[in-house]
Amino acid sequence: MSAQNEIDDLARQLHKYAPAGLFYALHFRFVQPLTHYCNFPREWSDLYSEEAFALRDPVIAWGFGNTGTSRWSEIDIPDHANILGQAATFGLHYGFVVAVGPIKSRTIASAARSDREFTDAEIEPFAAIVTKMHKLAEPPDSLTHAQIEALRLVEVGDRHTAAAAKLGISESAFKARLASARNSLKARTTVEAIQRARNLKLL
């Protein structure tokens, strides 16, 4: 099983711990995460984006300032915009946050429910899964020259046949370079690999 498939499988396991909604962002680097997911109520997600709440969210602030876990109710960072109060109006009454990894490559995840506080027995396995996802999703510090060449040619619009001809290699060899780049970047598609490489400043 590829690292990406393992990450996908672990991500599916997180849902059973998050009846009202789930968020995770793996490896924040240069402000952007390598990948992220959110299935909080659409209306809340839209409002959150429109109001740029991520810049003032005490849950996210806690995640960047700490590692480990914390229930939302235990976070003592001021919530001047009443973000948690507004979240509750969308059924997100209780939640917790998990933060893993060094500040230069931090992973943050959060789960919510509407009926009660999460128990330690629920938080601990969730945190263990997020930690595994963080390790599996570790982005590369560099790409090979061949990988960079292949990604750049696709980025500028070359088809596989034309790109292979420019490099003086067979089309199958060119596709192998792209597959290698996707694997290194834990990307499902070449387009996604190019975007991740750009975000990581590898291209």
C-alpha positions as CSV (number, residue, x, y, z in Angstrom):
1,M,0.0,0.0,0.0
2,S,1.3,3.4,-0.9
3,A,1.8,6.1,1.7
4,Q,-1.0,8.1,0.2
5,N,-3.4,5.1,0.4
6,E,-2.4,4.6,4.0
7,I,-3.1,8.3,4.7
8,D,-6.5,8.0,3.0
9,D,-7.3,4.9,5.1
10,L,-6.3,6.6,8.3
11,A,-8.3,9.7,7.4
12,R,-11.4,7.5,7.0
13,Q,-10.9,6.1,10.5
14,L,-11.0,9.7,11.9
15,H,-14.7,10.2,10.9
16,K,-16.0,7.8,13.6
17,Y,-14.6,10.1,16.3
18,A,-16.1,13.2,14.8
19,P,-19.9,13.0,14.6
20,A,-20.5,16.7,14.1
21,G,-17.5,17.4,11.9
22,L,-13.8,16.9,11.2
23,F,-10.9,19.1,10.2
24,Y,-7.2,18.3,9.6
25,A,-4.3,20.1,7.9
26,L,-1.1,18.1,7.4
27,H,2.2,19.8,7.5
28,F,1.7,23.6,7.6
29,R,4.8,25.0,5.8
30,F,5.1,28.5,4.4
31,V,1.5,29.2,5.8
32,Q,-0.1,26.6,3.5
33,P,-0.6,22.9,4.6
34,L,0.5,20.1,2.4
35,T,-3.1,18.9,2.3
36,H,-6.3,19.6,4.3
37,Y,-9.8,18.4,4.8
38,C,-12.9,19.8,6.4
39,N,-16.5,18.5,6.6
40,F,-17.9,20.9,9.1
41,P,-21.4,22.2,8.1
42,R,-21.2,24.1,4.8
43,E,-22.8,27.2,6.2
44,W,-20.3,27.4,9.0
45,S,-17.4,26.7,6.6
46,D,-18.6,29.5,4.3
47,L,-18.9,32.0,7.2
48,Y,-15.5,30.9,8.6
49,S,-13.9,31.6,5.2
50,E,-15.7,34.9,4.5
51,E,-14.8,36.3,7.9
52,A,-11.2,34.9,7.8
53,F,-11.7,33.3,11.2
54,A,-8.6,31.2,10.7
55,L,-6.5,34.3,11.6
56,R,-8.3,34.7,14.9
57,D,-9.4,31.2,15.8
58,P,-8.3,30.2,19.3
59,V,-8.3,26.5,18.3
60,I,-5.9,27.1,15.4
61,A,-3.8,29.5,17.6
62,W,-3.5,26.8,20.2
63,G,-2.4,24.3,17.6
64,F,0.4,26.5,16.4
65,G,1.4,27.4,20.0
66,N,1.3,23.9,21.4
67,T,1.6,20.2,20.7
68,G,-0.6,17.5,22.2
69,T,-4.3,17.7,22.7
70,S,-6.8,20.1,24.2
71,R,-10.6,20.2,24.5
72,W,-11.9,23.5,23.0
73,S,-13.4,24.3,26.5
74,E,-9.9,24.1,28.0
75,I,-8.2,26.5,25.6
76,D,-7.5,29.8,27.5
77,I,-6.7,31.9,24.4
78,P,-9.0,34.9,24.1
79,D,-11.8,34.4,21.6
80,H,-12.6,38.1,20.8
81,A,-14.6,37.2,17.7
82,N,-16.7,34.7,19.6
83,I,-15.7,32.1,17.0
84,L,-16.4,29.1,19.3
85,G,-19.7,30.6,20.3
86,Q,-20.7,31.1,16.6
87,A,-19.6,27.5,15.8
88,A,-22.0,26.2,18.5
89,T,-24.9,27.7,16.6
90,F,-24.1,25.3,13.8
91,G,-24.1,22.3,16.1
92,L,-20.3,22.4,16.9
93,H,-20.8,22.6,20.7
94,Y,-17.9,20.4,21.9
95,G,-14.6,19.7,20.3
96,F,-10.9,19.1,20.8
97,V,-7.7,19.9,18.9
98,V,-4.6,17.8,18.2
99,A,-1.3,19.4,17.2
100,V,1.7,17.3,16.0
101,G,5.2,18.1,14.7
102,P,7.7,21.0,14.8
103,I,6.4,24.5,14.2
104,K,8.1,24.6,10.8
105,S,5.9,21.6,9.7
106,R,2.9,21.5,12.1
107,T,-0.1,19.2,11.6
108,I,-3.4,20.4,13.3
109,A,-6.6,18.4,13.5
110,S,-9.9,18.9,15.2
111,A,-13.1,17.0,15.8
112,A,-16.5,18.2,17.0
113,R,-19.8,16.8,18.4
114,S,-23.0,18.4,19.5
115,D,-24.1,16.4,22.6
116,R,-21.2,16.2,25.1
117,E,-17.5,16.6,25.8
118,F,-15.1,14.1,24.2
119,T,-13.7,11.5,26.6
120,D,-10.0,10.8,26.9
121,A,-10.8,7.3,25.4
122,E,-12.0,9.1,22.3
123,I,-9.3,11.7,22.1
124,E,-6.3,9.4,22.5
125,P,-6.9,7.1,19.5
126,F,-7.8,10.1,17.3
127,A,-4.5,11.7,18.2
128,A,-2.6,8.5,17.5
129,I,-4.2,8.3,14.0
130,V,-3.3,12.0,13.3
131,T,0.3,11.3,14.5
132,K,0.5,8.4,12.0
133,M,-0.9,10.5,9.2
134,H,1.7,13.3,10.0
135,K,4.6,10.8,9.8
136,L,3.3,9.2,6.6
137,A,2.7,12.6,4.9
138,E,6.2,14.0,5.7
139,P,7.0,16.1,2.6
140,P,10.4,15.8,0.9
141,D,13.0,18.5,1.4
142,S,14.0,18.2,-2.2
143,L,13.2,16.5,-5.6
144,T,15.6,15.0,-8.0
145,H,16.6,16.9,-11.1
146,A,14.7,14.4,-13.3
147,Q,11.5,14.8,-11.2
148,I,11.7,18.6,-11.4
149,E,12.3,18.6,-15.1
150,A,9.3,16.3,-15.7
151,L,7.0,18.4,-13.5
152,R,8.1,21.7,-15.1
153,L,7.4,20.4,-18.6
154,V,3.9,19.3,-17.6
155,E,3.4,22.6,-15.8
156,V,4.1,24.6,-19.0
157,G,1.6,22.5,-21.0
158,D,3.7,19.8,-22.7
159,R,2.0,16.5,-23.4
160,H,3.9,13.4,-22.4
161,T,5.1,12.6,-25.9
162,A,6.4,16.1,-26.5
163,A,8.0,16.3,-23.0
164,A,9.7,12.9,-23.4
165,A,11.1,14.0,-26.8
166,K,12.5,17.2,-25.3
167,L,14.3,15.2,-22.7
168,G,15.5,12.5,-25.1
169,I,13.8,9.7,-23.2
170,S,10.9,7.3,-24.0
171,E,7.4,8.3,-23.0
172,S,7.2,5.4,-20.5
173,A,10.4,6.7,-18.9
174,F,8.9,10.2,-18.7
175,K,5.7,8.7,-17.1
176,A,7.9,6.9,-14.6
177,R,9.6,10.2,-13.6
178,L,6.2,11.7,-13.0
179,A,5.1,8.7,-11.0
180,S,8.2,9.1,-8.9
181,A,7.5,12.8,-8.3
182,R,3.9,12.1,-7.3
183,N,5.0,9.4,-4.9
184,S,7.6,11.6,-3.3
185,L,5.1,14.4,-2.8
186,K,2.3,12.0,-1.7
187,A,0.1,13.4,-4.5
188,R,-2.7,11.5,-6.3
189,T,-2.3,13.5,-9.6
190,T,0.5,15.3,-11.4
191,V,-1.4,18.6,-11.1
192,E,-1.6,18.1,-7.3
193,A,2.1,17.2,-7.3
194,I,3.0,20.4,-9.1
195,Q,1.0,22.5,-6.7
196,R,2.5,20.8,-3.7
197,A,6.0,21.2,-5.1
198,R,5.3,24.9,-5.6
199,N,3.9,25.3,-2.1
200,L,7.0,23.6,-0.7
201,K,9.2,25.8,-2.9
202,L,10.7,22.7,-4.6
203,L,10.0,24.0,-8.1
